[in-house]
């Protein structure tokens, strides 16, 4: 068998195995709870109605703004300082993207608490 085909096959097999294990375990847990007489409404406790897309959009917006700000600051630093552009661009992009994700997390937490 050709070696190049083994990588995609093993990746697919591992992803399939994880999804199958997750779904089968969840199904067994739910059946055990139903046999004990638990109410079916406990399965919907973690789900919020219609707010999950707002969280994704808010976090994605702050992430993209952080990346854009990181590129902008790196360009300014490269232009006006003698810093190495091979180091300053990734450093500023990751720093500002991380700050954007943190701000998105705090804003999401504040929005969901209201």
Backbone bond lengths (Angstrom), bond angles and torsions (degrees), N, CA, C in turn:
res aa  C-N    CA-C-N  psi(-1)  N-CA   C-N-CA  omega(-1)  CA-C   N-CA-C  phi
1 X - - - 1.446 - - 1.529 109.05 -
2 X 1.300 116.15 145.32 1.456 122.56 -177.76 1.531 110.48 -73.50
3 X 1.352 116.14 137.89 1.467 120.39 -176.36 1.520 113.10 -69.03
4 X 1.337 118.28 -29.72 1.460 120.50 -177.41 1.522 112.69 -66.26
5 X 1.304 117.34 -25.55 1.463 120.59 -178.30 1.524 111.60 -82.69
6 X 1.327 117.70 -17.33 1.460 120.15 -177.19 1.530 112.47 -69.78
7 X 1.309 117.91 -34.57 1.471 120.40 -178.01 1.523 111.55 -65.79
8 X 1.351 119.76 -52.53 1.471 117.79 178.04 1.528 113.35 -63.77
9 X 1.338 116.61 -35.20 1.457 118.46 178.57 1.524 111.76 -66.72
10 X 1.325 117.81 -42.53 1.460 119.72 179.52 1.531 110.77 -68.54
11 X 1.330 117.75 -35.70 1.461 120.60 176.44 1.525 110.46 -63.94
12 X 1.319 116.78 -47.08 1.459 120.71 178.85 1.524 110.65 -62.28
13 X 1.320 117.17 -43.01 1.468 120.71 -178.98 1.522 111.15 -64.55
14 X 1.318 118.09 -40.27 1.463 119.44 -179.80 1.525 111.26 -69.70
15 X 1.331 118.15 -40.55 1.472 120.27 177.20 1.521 110.54 -64.60
16 X 1.323 116.73 -43.86 1.459 120.53 177.77 1.522 110.78 -60.93
17 X 1.330 117.45 -42.37 1.459 121.30 179.72 1.515 112.40 -62.76
18 X 1.340 117.02 -41.57 1.469 120.12 179.44 1.523 111.48 -66.37
19 X 1.321 116.78 -43.44 1.464 120.14 179.84 1.522 110.50 -65.53
20 X 1.331 117.09 -42.53 1.462 120.92 179.31 1.520 111.09 -63.21
21 X 1.325 116.67 -43.82 1.463 120.48 179.46 1.520 111.25 -63.77
22 X 1.320 117.19 -41.85 1.465 121.30 178.92 1.525 110.90 -62.59
23 X 1.331 116.76 -48.42 1.469 119.83 -176.76 1.520 111.74 -68.54
24 X 1.320 118.10 -40.71 1.466 119.30 -179.20 1.523 111.35 -68.80
25 X 1.326 117.51 -37.77 1.464 120.32 178.05 1.520 110.63 -66.44
26 X 1.326 116.89 -42.65 1.461 120.75 179.29 1.527 110.40 -62.25
27 X 1.330 116.43 -41.09 1.459 120.47 179.78 1.523 110.45 -64.57
28 X 1.327 117.85 -41.85 1.469 120.61 179.75 1.527 111.33 -65.99
29 X 1.319 116.89 -39.36 1.474 120.04 177.85 1.523 110.82 -63.91
30 X 1.307 116.71 -42.36 1.468 119.93 -179.34 1.529 111.21 -66.47
31 X 1.330 116.18 -40.93 1.464 118.88 178.24 1.522 111.04 -64.18
32 X 1.327 117.54 -38.57 1.463 120.43 178.21 1.521 111.00 -65.14
33 X 1.330 117.65 -39.89 1.462 120.20 178.28 1.526 111.58 -67.29
34 X 1.324 116.95 -38.60 1.461 120.24 179.45 1.530 110.20 -66.98
35 X 1.347 117.07 -37.91 1.459 119.99 178.05 1.518 111.85 -64.49
36 X 1.337 116.71 -30.76 1.465 120.29 178.29 1.516 111.97 -79.86
37 X 1.334 117.48 -7.72 1.452 120.87 176.57 1.513 114.37 96.07
38 X 1.314 118.55 17.81 1.461 121.45 179.15 1.529 109.64 -72.70
39 X 1.311 115.26 150.41 1.454 121.35 179.46 1.531 109.72 -73.98
40 X 1.305 118.52 145.03 1.460 122.55 -178.10 1.523 112.61 -71.41
41 X 1.309 118.50 -13.38 1.468 120.72 -178.72 1.523 112.26 -71.78
42 X 1.327 119.27 -14.93 1.461 120.54 179.73 1.520 111.74 -69.46
43 X 1.315 118.05 -17.59 1.466 120.76 179.25 1.519 111.97 -77.01
44 X 1.306 118.38 -14.57 1.459 121.96 -178.03 1.526 112.84 -106.00
45 X 1.319 118.75 14.80 1.462 121.29 -176.56 1.519 112.12 -66.76
46 X 1.331 118.64 -39.87 1.450 121.46 -175.82 1.516 114.34 -81.90
47 X 1.292 118.25 -8.08 1.462 120.98 -175.97 1.515 110.12 -91.27
48 X 1.334 115.70 130.43 1.466 121.18 175.67 1.520 107.23 -106.30
49 X 1.283 115.44 143.47 1.461 119.15 -175.28 1.525 111.20 -79.61
50 X 1.318 116.99 107.43 1.445 122.40 170.85 1.512 116.74 74.53
51 X 1.311 120.29 7.28 1.458 120.15 -177.49 1.518 112.67 -100.77
52 X 1.327 118.92 -7.17 1.463 119.84 -176.78 1.526 111.32 -69.50
53 X 1.308 119.08 -35.49 1.462 119.77 179.77 1.521 110.63 -70.64
54 X 1.329 117.38 -30.10 1.462 120.42 177.32 1.521 111.02 -66.52
55 X 1.315 116.66 -38.96 1.461 121.42 178.13 1.520 110.30 -64.44
56 X 1.317 117.00 -44.00 1.470 121.33 -179.62 1.521 110.42 -64.25
57 X 1.316 116.70 -45.41 1.466 120.15 -179.25 1.522 110.94 -64.58
58 X 1.322 117.36 -42.51 1.463 120.82 -179.68 1.526 111.26 -63.53
59 X 1.332 117.10 -46.84 1.466 120.11 179.61 1.522 111.66 -66.89
60 X 1.319 117.78 -39.25 1.461 120.59 178.35 1.522 111.27 -65.58
61 X 1.325 116.88 -38.13 1.458 120.27 178.77 1.524 111.10 -63.75
62 X 1.327 117.32 -45.99 1.457 119.78 178.87 1.527 111.74 -67.03
63 X 1.330 117.56 -34.78 1.463 120.29 176.80 1.519 110.98 -63.86
64 X 1.314 117.25 -47.39 1.463 120.60 -179.02 1.528 111.87 -67.38
65 X 1.338 116.85 -36.42 1.467 118.82 175.59 1.521 110.61 -65.46
66 X 1.325 117.30 -37.62 1.457 120.92 177.84 1.518 111.98 -65.44
67 X 1.330 117.12 -40.49 1.463 120.56 178.00 1.524 110.35 -65.26
68 X 1.322 117.10 -44.55 1.458 120.59 178.28 1.515 112.27 -62.39
69 X 1.316 116.52 -41.81 1.463 120.32 177.97 1.527 110.84 -66.50
70 X 1.330 116.85 -35.87 1.467 120.43 177.05 1.514 112.23 -64.12
71 X 1.316 118.08 -42.27 1.466 121.44 177.11 1.522 110.12 -65.11
72 X 1.321 117.23 -41.38 1.459 121.32 179.58 1.526 111.75 -63.34
73 X 1.317 117.22 -47.07 1.468 120.63 179.83 1.519 110.62 -66.44
74 X 1.337 117.93 -38.57 1.461 120.71 177.76 1.523 110.81 -63.74
75 X 1.316 117.66 -38.60 1.467 121.05 177.67 1.526 110.55 -64.77
76 X 1.321 117.03 -42.40 1.464 120.17 177.43 1.530 110.47 -63.27
77 X 1.339 117.34 -44.59 1.458 120.38 179.86 1.526 111.85 -64.52
78 X 1.312 116.92 -37.91 1.470 120.01 179.06 1.529 110.41 -67.48
79 X 1.319 116.86 -38.72 1.463 120.78 -177.24 1.523 112.12 -69.90
80 X 1.333 116.93 -44.16 1.460 120.32 -170.63 1.528 114.63 -102.15
81 X 1.319 118.57 -1.92 1.463 121.02 177.32 1.522 109.22 -129.30
82 X 1.283 115.98 173.61 1.463 120.81 178.88 1.514 112.61 -97.60
83 X 1.321 117.58 22.39 1.463 120.64 -178.32 1.525 110.68 -71.07
84 X 1.326 115.78 151.44 1.462 122.25 -179.67 1.527 109.86 -72.44
85 X 1.335 116.50 124.66 1.472 119.29 -177.13 1.523 112.11 -70.97
86 X 1.336 117.95 -22.03 1.470 119.68 176.93 1.524 111.82 -70.94
87 X 1.312 116.90 -20.72 1.463 120.08 179.38 1.523 112.00 -101.86
88 X 1.307 117.39 -34.52 1.463 119.67 -171.77 1.535 112.24 -75.20
89 X 1.323 118.34 -35.79 1.465 119.87 -179.10 1.530 112.36 -63.71
90 X 1.350 119.55 -54.94 1.478 117.23 179.05 1.522 112.94 -62.27
91 X 1.351 116.28 -37.03 1.462 118.85 -178.67 1.527 111.21 -62.97
92 X 1.301 117.32 -46.61 1.465 120.12 -178.24 1.531 111.50 -70.84
93 X 1.320 116.88 -37.32 1.472 119.35 179.09 1.523 110.22 -63.02
94 X 1.341 117.27 -47.68 1.464 119.49 -179.31 1.524 112.02 -68.16
95 X 1.325 117.03 -38.50 1.461 120.13 178.95 1.522 111.05 -63.07
96 X 1.306 116.77 -49.05 1.461 119.93 -177.61 1.534 112.03 -72.34
97 X 1.336 117.83 -32.62 1.468 119.98 175.53 1.523 110.29 -65.44
98 X 1.326 116.94 -40.23 1.460 120.15 176.42 1.511 111.90 -64.23
99 X 1.324 116.25 -41.22 1.469 119.24 177.20 1.524 110.43 -65.15
100 X 1.338 117.29 -38.12 1.459 120.71 177.29 1.518 112.08 -63.58
101 X 1.332 116.83 -40.28 1.459 119.70 177.52 1.522 111.55 -66.55
102 X 1.328 116.97 -37.54 1.458 119.74 177.81 1.530 110.92 -65.43
103 X 1.319 116.53 -44.43 1.469 119.94 178.23 1.528 110.03 -63.60
104 X 1.329 117.06 -40.71 1.459 120.11 177.14 1.521 112.04 -62.17
105 X 1.343 116.28 -39.03 1.455 120.12 178.13 1.522 111.22 -64.17
106 X 1.326 116.71 -45.45 1.470 119.19 -179.03 1.527 111.12 -67.24
107 X 1.315 117.22 -38.30 1.470 119.75 178.70 1.530 110.95 -68.38
108 X 1.332 117.27 -37.76 1.464 120.83 177.58 1.516 110.00 -65.05
109 X 1.327 116.63 -43.58 1.456 120.41 179.03 1.525 111.20 -62.48
110 X 1.327 116.19 -40.47 1.464 120.50 178.34 1.533 110.62 -67.31
111 X 1.329 117.50 -40.45 1.464 120.71 -179.25 1.518 112.34 -67.86
112 X 1.341 117.40 -36.36 1.461 120.20 -179.19 1.521 112.17 -77.82
113 X 1.328 117.62 -23.43 1.457 119.92 177.86 1.519 112.83 -76.33
114 X 1.319 116.89 -23.82 1.471 120.74 -178.45 1.500 112.81 -70.26
